Amino acid sequence: MLSARDIHKTFGALEVLKGISLDIASGKVTTIVGPSGAGKTTLLQILGTLSAPDKGGRVLFDGTDVTALPDRKLSAFRNANIGFVFQFHQLLPEFTALENVMIPALIAKEKSAVAEKRAKEMLDFLKLSDRMAHK
């Protein structure tokens, strides 16, 4: 479960997020919608641990307050638990889609066969299995 509690974020005098709280159950696909400038990207950056909330807001992953983790542990947590698909993707062009998905597991020193199996499962879940071999 991913939980956010009292998430605030300001940029100068502009308060973009004003006390957002939410819960996202494991295995669920969730969308965040709103007009341009509403704070969707800012919220996703905080939920993805790329940015920190203001005013003591917290992000919890399976009960662990990831906003309190030191940088090194936060980087390891992010590599093991969070994936990002950006609007303008940053895939490495010299690798296939399958290899691109495997990279975080290989960085974490996972066995290649295990990383490949998990990457195939993720691509299948996202209905992208037909793209595995494409660069």
SULJOUR-V179466 format. One line per field, one symbol per residue. burial: 1 if it has 24 or more other C-alpha atoms within 12 Angstrom, else 0. Layout:
burial->???
This chain:
burial->011110111000000010010000000000000000001011111111111111001111100011100000010011100000000000000000111111111000000000110011000000000001000
